[in-house]
Amino acid sequence: MICDEKVAATGMSNGRLMLFLMELFSDDYICKKAVDLSSMEKASVHSIITYGNSVYLADSFNNKIYKYDFDDGEFSETTVGRDPRHMFIYNDTMYVANFDSDNISVIDLSTFALTESIPAGIKTHDVTVDEKNKMLYTTCYEENMVIEYSLINENKRYFTTDGKPMHLVLSNDCLIVMTYFVNGIVHTKINFMDLHKSAINDVIELEGLASDFFLDNNMIYTINIVDKSLYIIDVFKRKIIKKIFLGGYPESIAVGKNNIYVSNSKKSQIVSVDKESFTINGTIELNFIPDCIKVI
């Protein structure tokens, strides 16, 4: 049996918070390692990322970033700002968006130690880096704003968003920002922002509340926890090209070579969606309740 993808996932098993390293198949999985995280007091893992031979976890409750090395099983931690939400790694440096301390923590991965703190706007939620131009971008939820910060000379620019910004990704000279718009009820908006003009070119609106958000080969994948669906958005066409009903409670997205994987906590499943046909091609039943998931 050939493994389709290797992933890291967090989840609950028998009341214990766990980290799982798994090999996924069309309708089954093999758990290669299970790491018990329940010794961390009241840990709340907001996001995970994988890099090299390690997985990193942002613990919003304890203000920690954890590192687990796949090869030697070593587990380490470092303290960052208050309520860390999302991470981005560039040039062996990790940038962490801290929601309650309104800053970006900078971690040297070679020592796994905090080296710097970059001031940001109010309620910093997500962070990404333009590696070509050495620019850092972060969302400021309470200010309807994205900040551009030069990693070379510390110059800043400010972009106003349509809605409260949560997640962001870069696609060439376009900054794509997922925002929440509250007008009696909450809607989600996808902002396409021109970096040269510092202005919004297009906005796509989704009814309901989108959560996780991923860009791969000019396709945006986002999950809506209200209508329980996966949306596929073409970046070039600036339109929704497919909506796939998943049911349950979709939690997190991971994108592999051939498939999109969505963890579903209510159904204790990982749903596999083919990247070419955009149809469900497998459902993997789990013996734990999944949360965050990322391809290794």
SERO-4910 file (N, C-alpha, C, O; in steps of 0.05 Angstrom, whole numbers):
BEGIN
 pado doro    nc1    nc2    nc3   cac1   cac2   cac3    cc1    cc2    cc3    oc1    oc2    oc3
  Met    A     17    -24      0      0      0      0     18     25      0     35     28     17
  Ile    A     14     43    -19     30     67    -22     18     90     -7     -6     96    -10
  Cys    A     34    103      9     26    126     24     20    150      6     37    157    -11
  Asp    A     -3    162      9    -10    186     -7      4    211      4     13    228    -11
  Glu    A      5    213     31     16    237     43     23    232     72     11    215     85
  Lys    A     44    246     82     51    246    110     42    272    122     47    293    111
  Val    A     28    271    145     18    295    157     23    294    187     27    273    200
  Ala    A     23    319    199     23    322    228     -5    333    235    -16    350    221
  Ala    A    -16    324    257    -42    333    266    -44    334    296    -32    317    310
  Thr    A    -59    354    306    -65    354    334    -94    345    338   -110    346    319
  Gly    A   -100    334    362   -127    325    367   -130    314    395   -111    312    410
  Met    A   -155    307    401   -161    297    428   -166    267    426   -181    257    409
  Ser    A   -153    252    444   -157    224    446   -160    216    475   -141    220    491
  Asn    A   -183    205    482   -188    197    510   -184    220    529   -172    216    551
  Gly    A   -193    244    521   -190    267    538   -162    279    540   -158    297    556
  Arg    A   -144    270    523   -116    280    524   -109    294    498   -116    284    476
  Leu    A    -96    316    500    -87    331    476    -62    316    465    -43    311    480
  Met    A    -63    310    439    -42    294    427    -32    307    401    -46    323    389
  Leu    A     -7    301    394      4    307    368      9    280    354     22    262    365
  Phe    A     -2    277    330      1    253    315     17    257    289     13    277    275
  Leu    A     35    239    283     49    238    258     38    214    243     41    192    252
  Met    A     26    220    219     10    199    206     18    196    176     26    216    164
  Glu    A     14    172    166     14    167    137    -14    163    128    -28    146    139
  Leu    A    -23    178    108    -50    177     98    -52    160     73    -34    161     56
  Phe    A    -73    144     71    -79    129     47   -107    137     37   -119    155     49
  Ser    A   -117    125     17   -143    134      5   -166    133     25   -182    152     26
  Asp    A   -167    113     42   -189    111     61   -179    101     88   -195     90    104
  Asp    A   -153    103     94   -142     93    119   -117    109    126   -108    126    111
  Tyr    A   -106    104    150    -82    117    158    -66     99    177    -77     80    189
  Ile    A    -40    105    179    -23     92    198    -11    114    216      0    133    206
  Cys    A    -14    111    242     -2    130    261     26    121    267     31    100    279
  Lys    A     46    137    258     74    130    262     84    138    290    100    125    302
  Lys    A     73    161    300     81    170    327     57    185    339     42    198    325
  Ala    A     54    181    365     33    196    380     47    208    404     58    194    421
  Val    A     46    235    406     60    249    427     39    262    446     22    277    437
  Asp    A     41    255    471     21    264    491     29    293    500     50    298    510
  Leu    A     11    312    494     15    340    501      0    348    526      0    372    533
  Ser    A    -14    330    539    -33    337    560    -18    346    585    -31    357    603
  Ser    A      8    342    587     23    352    611     25    383    610     31    395    631
  Met    A     21    395    587     21    424    585     -5    435    597    -27    429    586
  Glu    A     -3    450    618    -27    459    632    -45    477    614    -36    498    605
  Lys    A    -69    468    610    -89    482    595    -80    492    567    -87    514    559
  Ala    A    -64    476    554    -53    483    528    -76    487    508    -95    473    508
  Ser    A    -72    508    491    -92    513    470    -76    518    444    -66    540    440
  Val    A    -75    497    427    -59    499    403    -76    513    381    -96    502    372
  His    A    -68    537    374    -83    552    354    -75    545    326    -92    544    308
  Ser    A    -49    539    321    -40    532    294    -15    515    296     -1    515    316
  Ile    A     -9    500    274     16    485    272     27    490    244     13    496    225
  Ile    A     54    488    242     67    488    216     89    467    217     99    460    238
  Thr    A     97    458    194    120    439    192    142    452    176    137    468    158
  Tyr    A    167    446    184    190    457    171    214    439    176    220    432    199
  Gly    A    227    430    154    249    412    157    240    386    170    221    374    160
  Asn    A    253    378    191    246    353    205    230    358    231    231    342    249
  Ser    A    216    381    232    203    388    257    174    399    252    168    408    230
  Val    A    158    397    273    132    410    273    132    430    295    142    425    317
  Tyr    A    120    453    290    119    475    310     89    480    316     72    480    298
  Leu    A     84    485    342     56    489    351     55    516    367     72    521    384
  Ala    A     35    532    361     30    557    375      9    553    397    -14    547    391
  Asp    A     18    555    422      0    551    445     -9    579    455      6    593    468
  Ser    A    -34    586    448    -45    612    455    -49    617    484    -47    639    494
  Phe    A    -54    595    499    -59    598    528    -33    603    544    -32    621    561
  Asn    A    -13    588    538     12    589    553     33    608    541     55    610    552
  Asn    A     27    621    519     45    639    505     71    625    498     93    636    502
  Lys    A     69    602    486     92    586    479     91    577    450     70    575    438
  Ile    A    115    573    439    117    559    414    132    533    420    154    534    432
  Tyr    A    121    510    412    133    484    417    145    473    391    135    478    369
  Lys    A    167    459    395    180    446    372    183    416    378    193    408    399
  Tyr    A    174    400    359    178    371    362    194    361    338    185    364    315
  Asp    A    217    349    343    234    338    322    226    310    315    226    292    332
  Phe    A    219    306    289    209    279    281    230    258    284    224    235    291
  Asp    A    255    265    280    277    245    279    285    235    306    286    211    311
  Asp    A    291    253    325    301    245    351    280    246    373    286    238    395
  Gly    A    256    255    366    235    256    386    239    278    407    225    278    428
  Glu    A    257    296    403    263    317    423    241    338    422    232    346    400
  Phe    A    232    347    445    211    366    448    222    391    463    234    388    484
  Ser    A    218    415    452    228    439    464    208    461    462    188    459    447
  Glu    A    213    483    476    193    505    477    208    531    480    231    532    490
  Thr    A    194    553    472    204    580    477    180    598    481    159    594    470
  Thr    A    184    618    498    163    637    505    162    661    486    183    672    480
  Val    A    138    668    477    135    691    459    116    711    471    113    712    496
  Gly    A    103    728    455     84    747    465     58    734    474     55    709    473
  Arg    A     39    750    482     14    740    493     -5    731    470    -10    745    451
  Asp    A    -15    707    473    -35    695    454    -24    693    426    -34    705    407
  Pro    A     -3    677    422      8    672    395    -13    657    378    -25    638    387
  Arg    A    -16    667    353    -37    655    335    -24    640    312    -29    616    309
  His    A     -9    654    295      2    641    271     32    647    268     42    667    278
  Met    A     45    629    253     74    630    249     81    629    220     66    619    203
  Phe    A    104    640    213    115    638    186    146    636    189    158    650    205
  Ile    A    158    618    173    186    614    174    199    623    148    191    616    126
  Tyr    A    220    640    151    235    650    128    265    652    136    271    664    157
  Asn    A    282    639    120    311    641    124    319    632    152    335    645    166
  Asp    A    307    609    160    313    597    187    306    615    210    317    613    232
  Thr    A    287    633    205    276    651    226    246    648    226    233    648    205
  Met    A    235    646    250    206    644    253    195    671    263    205    684    281
  Tyr    A    172    679    250    158    703    258    131    694    269    116    678    256
  Val    A    124    704    293    100    695    307     82    719    312     90    739    324
  Ala    A     57    718    303     37    739    308     24    735    335     12    714    340
  Asn    A     27    755    353     16    753    380     -8    771    383     -6    796    382
  Phe    A    -32    759    386    -57    773    385    -61    793    408    -72    814    403
  Asp    A    -53    785    432    -59    802    455    -36    821    462    -40    839    478
  Ser    A    -12    817    451     10    836    457     16    854    433     35    870    435
  Asp    A      1    850    411      3    868    388     31    871    378     41    893    372
  Asn    A     44    848    375     72    848    364     78    822    350     62    803    350
  Ile    A    102    822    337    112    798    323    137    789    338    156    804    341
  Ser    A    136    764    348    160    753    360    178    741    339    168    728    320
  Val    A    204    744    341    223    734    322    240    713    336    253    718    357
  Ile    A    241    689    325    255    666    337    277    656    318    272    651    294
  Asp    A    301    653    328    323    641    313    320    611    315    322    600    337
  Leu    A    315    597    293    309    569    294    334    552    301    331    530    311
  Ser    A    358    563    296    382    547    303    385    544    333    396    524    342
  Thr    A    376    564    348    378    562    377    350    559    390    348    553    414
  Phe    A    330    563    374    302    563    383    298    582    407    286    575    427
  Ala    A    309    606    403    307    627    424    296    653    412    300    659    388
  Leu    A    282    668    428    270    693    420    293    713    417    309    717    436
  Thr    A    294    727    394    315    746    389    306    775    387    321    794    390
  Glu    A    280    779    381    270    806    375    240    806    377    227    786    375
  Ser    A    230    830    381    201    835    381    195    859    363    206    881    368
  Ile    A    178    855    343    171    876    325    144    888    332    124    873    331
  Pro    A    141    914    338    115    925    344     96    923    320    105    926    297
  Ala    A     71    917    326     51    915    304     26    929    313     26    944    332
  Gly    A      5    925    297    -21    938    304    -37    923    324    -27    903    336
  Ile    A    -61    932    329    -78    920    350    -90    894    340   -102    892    319
  Lys    A    -86    873    357    -96    846    352    -84    834    327    -97    828    307
  Thr    A    -58    830    328    -43    818    306    -50    788    305    -47    774    325
  His    A    -59    779    281    -68    751    280    -52    733    262    -47    710    269
  Asp    A    -43    743    239    -29    726    220     -4    741    210     -3    766    212
  Val    A     15    727    198     39    739    189     50    723    165     48    698    164
  Thr    A     61    737    145     74    723    123     98    741    114     99    765    121
  Val    A    116    729     98    139    744     88    141    742     58    139    720     47
  Asp    A    145    764     45    152    765     16    182    760     15    198    779     20
  Glu    A    190    736      8    218    728      9    235    743    -12    259    748     -7
  Lys    A    223    749    -35    238    763    -56    245    791    -48    268    800    -52
  Asn    A    226    806    -37    230    834    -30    236    838     -1    240    861      8
  Lys    A    236    816     15    243    818     43    224    837     58    233    855     73
  Met    A    198    832     54    178    848     67    161    829     84    154    807     76
  Leu    A    154    838    108    137    823    126    109    836    126    107    861    126
  Tyr    A     88    820    126     61    830    127     46    817    150     49    793    156
  Thr    A     31    833    164     15    823    187    -12    836    187    -16    859    180
  Thr    A    -32    820    196    -60    830    198    -65    842    225    -56    830    246
  Cys    A    -79    864    226    -86    878    251   -116    878    253   -129    896    242
  Tyr    A   -127    859    267   -156    853    267   -173    877    275   -193    883    262
  Glu    A   -165    890    297   -182    912    307   -180    938    292   -195    956    296
  Glu    A   -160    940    274   -156    965    259   -163    964    230   -159    983    215
  Asn    A   -174    941    221   -180    937    192   -156    945    175   -158    962    157
  Met    A   -133    932    182   -108    942    170    -88    919    167    -87    901    184
  Val    A    -72    920    146    -49    903    143    -24    922    143    -24    942    130
  Ile    A     -4    914    158     21    929    160     42    914    143     46    890    146
  Glu    A     56    929    126     79    920    111    104    931    126    106    955    131
  Tyr    A    123    912    132    146    920    148    171    910    134    174    886    129
  Ser    A    189    928    127    214    920    113    233    907    132    239    918    153
  Leu    A    242    883    125    262    869    141    290    880    137    309    871    150
  Ile    A    293    898    118    320    910    112    323    937    126    344    941    139
  Asn    A    304    955    123    307    982    135    286    990    154    286   1013    164
  Glu    A    267    972    161    246    976    180    225    997    172    209   1005    188
  Asn    A    225   1004    146    204   1022    136    177   1007    137    176    983    136
  Lys    A    155   1023    140    128   1011    142    109   1024    122    112   1048    115
  Arg    A     90   1008    113     67   1018     98     42   1006    111     43    984    123
  Tyr    A     19   1020    107     -6   1010    119    -27   1008     98    -31   1026     82
  Phe    A    -41    985     97    -62    980     78    -88    976     92    -90    960    111
  Thr    A   -109    991     84   -135    988     96   -150    965     82   -150    963     58
  Thr    A   -162    948     98   -177    925     88   -207    929     89   -217    945    105
  Asp    A   -221    914     73   -251    914     74   -258    892     94   -261    869     86
  Gly    A   -263    900    119   -269    880    140   -245    877    158   -223    888    154
  Lys    A   -249    862    180   -229    857    200   -211    834    190   -220    811    187
  Pro    A   -185    839    185   -167    819    173   -159    797    192   -152    802    215
  Met    A   -160    773    182   -152    749    197   -127    736    184   -105    738    195
  His    A   -131    723    161   -110    709    148   -100    723    123   -115    739    111
  Leu    A    -75    718    115    -65    731     91    -45    713     78    -30    698     91
  Val    A    -43    714     51    -23    700     35    -14    719     12    -28    738      6
  Leu    A      9    713      1     19    728    -22     18    712    -47     23    688    -48
  Ser    A      9    725    -69      9    713    -96     21    733   -115      7    751   -124
  Asn    A     47    730   -121     61    750   -138     59    777   -126     68    781   -103
  Asp    A     48    797   -140     46    824   -129     18    829   -117     10    852   -114
  Cys    A      5    808   -110    -22    811    -98    -21    800    -69    -12    778    -65
  Leu    A    -32    815    -51    -36    806    -23    -65    798    -20    -83    814    -24
  Ile    A    -69    773    -13    -97    763    -10   -103    760     20    -90    746     34
  Val    A   -124    775     28   -130    777     57   -158    767     62   -177    777     49
  Met    A   -161    749     81   -188    740     89   -197    757    113   -183    759    133
  Thr    A   -220    770    110   -230    787    131   -258    779    140   -272    765    126
  Tyr    A   -265    788    164   -292    785    174   -307    812    172   -295    833    180
  Phe    A   -331    812    162   -347    836    160   -373    832    176   -388    813    171
  Val    A   -377    849    196   -400    846    214   -420    868    208   -415    892    210
  Asn    A   -444    859    200   -466    877    194   -492    863    203   -509    854    186
  Gly    A   -495    861    229   -517    845    240   -509    816    242   -511    804    264
  Ile    A   -499    804    221   -488    777    221   -460    779    208   -454    798    194
  Val    A   -445    758    213   -417    758    203   -416    746    175   -426    724    170
  His    A   -402    760    157   -395    750    131   -365    749    129   -350    761    144
  Thr    A   -355    734    109   -327    733    103   -321    746     77   -336    742     58
  Lys    A   -300    761     75   -292    773     50   -263    766     43   -246    764     61
  Ile    A   -258    760     18   -231    756      8   -222    781     -7   -233    787    -28
  Asn    A   -203    795      4   -192    820     -8   -168    813    -25   -150    800    -17
  Phe    A   -169    823    -50   -146    821    -68   -133    849    -69   -145    868    -81
  Met    A   -109    852    -57    -97    878    -54    -72    881    -72    -55    864    -72
  Asp    A    -71    902    -88    -49    909   -105    -26    921    -88    -30    943    -77
  Leu    A     -3    908    -87     18    918    -70     31    943    -80     41    959    -65
  His    A     31    947   -107     42    971   -118     25    995   -113     35   1017   -107
  Lys    A     -1    992   -115    -19   1014   -111    -30   1017    -82    -43   1037    -75
  Ser    A    -23    997    -66    -33    996    -38    -64    999    -37    -75   1013    -20
  Ala    A    -77    985    -55   -106    988    -57   -119    961    -63   -106    943    -74
  Ile    A   -145    959    -56   -160    934    -61   -170    934    -90   -182    954    -99
  Asn    A   -164    913   -104   -173    910   -132   -200    897   -133   -218    905   -148
  Asp    A   -203    875   -118   -228    859   -119   -234    848    -91   -216    846    -74
  Val    A   -260    843    -87   -269    830    -62   -289    809    -69   -307    813    -84
  Ile    A   -285    785    -57   -305    763    -59   -317    759    -32   -303    758    -12
  Glu    A   -344    759    -31   -358    756     -6   -369    728     -3   -381    717    -22
  Leu    A   -365    716     21   -377    690     28   -396    694     51   -390    707     70
  Glu    A   -420    683     48   -439    683     71   -429    663     92   -422    641     85
  Gly    A   -428    672    117   -419    655    138   -391    661    146   -379    681    138
  Leu    A   -380    643    162   -354    648    175   -333    628    165   -334    604    171
  Ala    A   -314    638    149   -292    622    140   -271    621    162   -268    640    177
  Ser    A   -256    599    163   -235    596    184   -208    592    171   -194    612    165
  Asp    A   -201    567    165   -174    563    154   -174    571    125   -194    573    111
  Phe    A   -149    576    114   -146    590     89   -119    583     78    -99    586     92
  Phe    A   -117    573     53    -92    563     42    -90    570     12   -110    567     -2
  Leu    A    -66    578      4    -61    583    -25    -42    562    -36    -22    556    -24
  Asp    A    -50    551    -59    -33    531    -72    -38    532   -102    -60    529   -112
  Asn    A    -16    538   -117    -17    539   -147    -41    555   -157    -57    546   -173
  Asn    A    -43    580   -147    -63    600   -155    -91    591   -149   -110    601   -161
  Met    A    -94    573   -130   -121    566   -120   -121    572    -90   -103    564    -75
  Ile    A   -142    585    -81   -147    589    -52   -167    568    -43   -188    564    -55
  Tyr    A   -159    555    -21   -178    536     -8   -185    547     19   -167    553     35
  Thr    A   -211    550     25   -220    559     51   -244    544     60   -261    536     43
  Ile    A   -247    540     86   -269    525     97   -288    544    112   -279    562    126
  Asn    A   -314    540    108   -335    556    120   -348    539    142   -360    518    136
  Ile    A   -346    548    167   -356    532    189   -386    536    193   -399    522    209
  Val    A   -398    555    178   -428    559    180   -442    540    161   -460    525    169
  Asp    A   -434    540    135   -447    522    116   -432    496    113   -439    479     96
  Lys    A   -410    492    129   -395    467    131   -385    458    103   -387    434     96
  Ser    A   -374    477     89   -365    471     61   -336    480     57   -326    498     71
  Leu    A   -323    468     37   -297    476     27   -302    493      1   -315    484    -17
  Tyr    A   -290    517      1   -292    534    -23   -266    534    -37   -244    535    -25
  Ile    A   -267    533    -64   -243    535    -81   -246    560    -98   -265    563   -113
  Ile    A   -226    577    -95   -226    603   -109   -203    606   -128   -180    601   -120
  Asp    A   -208    613   -152   -187    617   -172   -176    645   -169   -191    665   -172
  Val    A   -150    647   -164   -138    673   -159   -138    691   -184   -143    715   -183
  Phe    A   -133    679   -208   -132    694   -232   -160    704   -240   -164    727   -248
  Lys    A   -180    686   -238   -207    693   -246   -221    710   -224   -241    723   -230
  Arg    A   -211    709   -200   -223    723   -177   -252    714   -173   -269    731   -170
  Lys    A   -256    688   -173   -283    678   -170   -283    651   -157   -263    636   -158
  Ile    A   -305    644   -144   -309    617   -132   -315    598   -155   -334    602   -170
  Ile    A   -299    577   -157   -304    558   -179   -316    532   -169   -326    516   -185
  Lys    A   -315    527   -142   -327    502   -132   -333    505   -102   -318    517    -87
  Lys    A   -356    494    -94   -363    493    -66   -370    464    -60   -386    451    -74
  Ile    A   -356    452    -40   -359    424    -34   -370    421     -6   -356    429     13
  Phe    A   -393    410     -3   -405    406     24   -391    383     38   -387    361     27
  Leu    A   -383    389     63   -368    369     79   -385    359    103   -382    337    112
  Gly    A   -402    377    114   -417    370    138   -400    370    162   -376    378    161
  Gly    A   -411    363    185   -396    362    210   -386    389    218   -400    409    217
  Tyr    A   -360    390    225   -347    415    233   -319    415    221   -300    405    234
  Pro    A   -315    426    197   -288    427    185   -270    445    201   -277    468    207
  Glu    A   -246    435    208   -228    450    226   -204    463    212   -198    486    216
  Ser    A   -191    447    194   -165    455    184   -159    443    157   -170    422    150
  Ile    A   -143    457    141   -136    449    114   -106    442    112    -89    457    123
  Ala    A   -100    421     98    -72    415     90    -73    408     60    -92    395     51
  Val    A    -53    416     46    -52    412     17    -27    396     10     -4    404     17
  Gly    A    -31    373     -3     -9    355    -11     -4    356    -40    -13    374    -54
  Lys    A     10    335    -50     17    333    -79     -8    331    -96    -10    345   -117
  Asn    A    -27    314    -88    -50    308   -105    -77    315    -92    -97    317   -106
  Asn    A    -76    319    -66   -102    321    -52   -102    345    -33    -81    355    -24
  Ile    A   -126    355    -28   -131    374     -6   -143    358     17   -161    341     13
  Tyr    A   -133    362     41   -143    347     64   -156    366     84   -144    387     91
  Val    A   -180    359     93   -194    376    112   -200    359    137   -213    338    135
  Ser    A   -191    367    160   -198    353    185   -226    362    193   -233    385    191
  Asn    A   -241    343    204   -269    347    212   -272    337    240   -273    313    244
  Ser    A   -274    355    259   -275    347    288   -301    333    295   -301    315    311
  Lys    A   -323    343    284   -349    331    292   -352    302    282   -365    286    295
  Lys    A   -340    297    259   -342    270    247   -318    253    253   -318    229    246
  Ser    A   -297    264    266   -272    249    271   -261    237    245   -256    214    243
  Gln    A   -259    255    225   -250    247    198   -230    266    187   -227    288    196
  Ile    A   -216    255    167   -201    272    148   -213    267    120   -213    244    111
  Val    A   -223    288    107   -235    285     81   -213    292     60   -200    313     62
  Ser    A   -210    275     40   -191    279     18   -206    288     -7   -225    276    -16
  Val    A   -196    311    -18   -208    322    -43   -187    323    -64   -165    334    -60
  Asp    A   -193    312    -88   -175    311   -110   -170    340   -121   -189    355   -125
  Lys    A   -144    347   -125   -137    374   -133   -143    380   -163   -145    403   -171
  Glu    A   -147    359   -179   -153    363   -207   -183    365   -212   -193    383   -226
  Ser    A   -198    345   -201   -227    344   -206   -243    360   -186   -267    366   -190
  Phe    A   -230    367   -163   -244    380   -141   -269    364   -132   -290    375   -128
  Thr    A   -265    338   -129   -285    321   -118   -274    305    -95   -250    300    -94
  Ile    A   -291    297    -76   -282    281    -54   -274    253    -64   -290    240    -77
  Asn    A   -250    245    -58   -241    219    -67   -234    200    -44   -224    178    -48
  Gly    A   -240    208    -20   -235    190      3   -243    203     29   -242    228     32
  Thr    A   -251    186     48   -257    195     75   -242    176     94   -247    152     94
  Ile    A   -225    188    111   -209    172    129   -220    175    157   -220    196    169
  Glu    A   -230    153    168   -241    152    195   -219    150    215   -201    134    213
  Leu    A   -220    168    236   -199    169    256   -209    159    283   -233    157    288
  Asn    A   -190    151    300   -197    143    327   -191    165    347   -187    160    371
  Phe    A   -190    190    337   -187    213    355   -202    237    342   -210    235    318
  Ile    A   -206    258    357   -219    282    346   -198    301    336   -183    312    351
  Pro    A   -197    305    309   -175    321    298   -180    351    300   -203    361    301
  Asp    A   -158    366    300   -160    395    300   -142    405    277   -149    404    254
  Cys    A   -118    416    284   -100    426    264    -87    403    248    -82    382    259
  Ile    A    -81    408    222    -68    388    205    -50    402    186    -57    423    174
  Lys    A    -26    391    181     -7    402    162      8    380    149     15    360    162
  Val    A     15    383    123     31    363    109     60    366    118     70    388    122
  Ile    A     73    343    121    101    343    129    118    344    104    143    344    105
***
